[in-house]
Amino acid sequence: MVRHDGENNLGVWSEFGSVAGMVAGRTAEGVTDGVTGDVQTGFGDRPDLDGLPDITVGATIAQAAVELAPPEGYDNRVDADGDGTDDDATYLGRPDGGVDILVDVNGDGEVDFVGADVDLDNRVDFADYDKDRDGVFEKRMFDDNGDGFLDRAEFLPGDS
């Protein structure tokens, strides 16, 4: 151990800190000697709270983007605001093999429409709407007869 003298002298605490660091380092080495496999904590496995692909363990963001991509060849257009023109949409693959269609209807940077094409027929089977643009989806509409037009609406729980 080196004693620090002069302006940078921290006294005995300097040496105590150095010794404590060396002991901690050697103890950690001794604890892991002969350990095979991953060291586990007492908290157990992380729960999957969102159902999305895990991008933090063994996957890159690019790999996750590929997993969320719609099926190859999927080509759809959507008019979420009903003005007669196709809207800019983001298409994401669903775990069930379908596609989610996300649209920022009013251009504020937040998704206001999420449509689902569960059978890949290029028609929205059902869609959730945030009609008042507050970040809460109030209404779900359904295409009951499969003609590509949303026929029936239900208000989602929590809305009056």
C-alpha positions in Angstrom: 0.0 0.0 0.0 1.2 3.5 -0.8 0.8 6.2 1.7 -0.3 9.6 0.3 1.5 12.5 1.7 1.3 16.3 1.1 -1.8 18.1 -0.3 -3.6 14.8 -1.3 -3.2 13.1 2.1 -6.5 11.6 3.1 -5.1 10.1 6.3 -6.0 6.7 7.5 -9.3 6.7 5.6 -7.3 6.6 2.3 -5.6 3.4 3.4 -8.9 2.0 4.9 -10.6 2.5 1.5 -7.8 0.8 -0.4 -7.8 -2.2 2.0 -11.6 -2.5 1.9 -11.5 -2.5 -1.9 -8.9 -5.2 -2.1 -10.8 -7.4 0.4 -14.0 -7.0 -1.5 -12.3 -7.8 -4.8 -10.6 -10.9 -3.4 -13.8 -12.0 -1.7 -15.8 -11.8 -4.9 -13.2 -13.8 -6.7 -13.3 -16.5 -3.9 -17.1 -16.7 -4.1 -17.2 -17.3 -7.8 -14.3 -19.8 -7.9 -15.6 -23.1 -9.3 -19.0 -21.7 -10.1 -20.3 -22.8 -13.4 -23.2 -21.3 -15.3 -24.9 -18.0 -14.6 -24.8 -16.4 -11.2 -28.5 -15.9 -10.1 -30.0 -13.3 -7.9 -32.7 -13.9 -5.3 -35.3 -12.2 -7.4 -35.9 -15.0 -9.9 -36.7 -14.6 -13.6 -38.0 -11.4 -15.0 -41.7 -11.5 -15.8 -42.8 -10.8 -19.3 -45.1 -7.8 -18.8 -45.7 -6.7 -22.3 -45.6 -9.8 -24.5 -43.2 -8.1 -26.9 -40.0 -9.7 -28.0 -37.2 -9.2 -25.5 -34.6 -6.8 -26.9 -32.4 -6.6 -23.9 -31.2 -10.2 -23.6 -29.5 -11.8 -26.6 -31.2 -9.7 -29.2 -30.5 -6.4 -30.8 -32.9 -3.7 -31.7 -32.6 -4.7 -35.4 -33.5 -8.3 -34.6 -36.5 -7.1 -32.6 -37.6 -4.9 -35.5 -37.5 -7.9 -37.8 -39.6 -9.9 -35.4 -42.2 -7.0 -35.3 -42.2 -6.6 -39.1 -45.4 -7.5 -40.9 -45.2 -10.8 -42.9 -43.2 -10.5 -46.1 -45.3 -9.2 -49.0 -48.0 -7.6 -46.8 -49.2 -4.5 -48.6 -52.1 -2.6 -47.2 -53.6 0.9 -47.3 -55.8 2.4 -44.6 -57.9 5.5 -44.3 -58.2 5.8 -40.5 -59.7 9.3 -40.5 -62.3 8.6 -43.2 -61.3 11.5 -45.4 -61.0 9.4 -48.6 -57.2 9.4 -48.7 -54.7 6.8 -47.5 -53.0 7.7 -44.2 -49.4 7.2 -43.3 -49.4 4.0 -41.2 -46.9 1.8 -39.4 -47.4 -1.9 -39.8 -46.3 -4.3 -37.0 -46.5 -8.0 -36.9 -48.7 -9.6 -34.3 -47.8 -12.6 -32.2 -50.9 -14.4 -33.7 -49.5 -13.9 -37.2 -51.6 -10.9 -38.1 -50.7 -7.2 -38.4 -51.4 -4.2 -36.3 -51.8 -0.9 -38.2 -50.9 2.2 -36.3 -51.9 5.7 -37.5 -51.3 9.2 -36.0 -54.6 10.6 -37.3 -54.1 14.2 -36.3 -50.3 14.5 -36.8 -49.5 15.2 -33.1 -46.9 12.4 -32.9 -49.2 10.0 -30.9 -51.0 7.0 -32.3 -54.8 7.6 -32.4 -55.8 4.5 -34.3 -54.7 0.9 -34.0 -56.3 -1.4 -36.5 -55.8 -5.2 -36.5 -55.8 -7.4 -39.7 -55.7 -10.8 -38.0 -56.2 -12.9 -41.1 -53.9 -10.9 -43.5 -56.7 -10.2 -46.0 -55.7 -6.5 -46.2 -58.9 -5.5 -44.3 -59.1 -4.2 -40.8 -60.9 -6.7 -38.6 -61.3 -4.4 -35.7 -59.8 -1.1 -34.6 -59.3 1.0 -31.5 -59.7 4.8 -31.6 -58.6 7.6 -29.3 -61.3 10.0 -30.4 -60.5 12.9 -28.1 -56.7 12.5 -28.5 -56.0 12.2 -24.8 -53.9 9.0 -25.0 -56.8 6.7 -24.0 -58.5 4.5 -26.6 -62.2 5.0 -26.0 -63.9 3.1 -28.8 -63.4 -0.2 -30.6 -65.0 -0.8 -34.0 -65.5 -4.2 -35.8 -65.9 -5.3 -39.4 -68.6 -7.9 -38.7 -69.3 -9.0 -42.3 -65.7 -8.8 -43.6 -66.4 -6.2 -46.3 -63.6 -3.9 -45.2 -65.8 -1.3 -43.5 -66.1 -1.1 -39.7 -69.8 -1.8 -39.0 -70.2 -1.8 -35.2 -68.8 0.2 -32.3 -68.3 -0.6 -28.6 -67.0 1.8 -26.0 -64.0 0.4 -24.1 -64.0 0.0 -20.3 -63.2 3.1 -18.4 -65.0 5.5 -20.7 -68.3 7.1 -20.0 
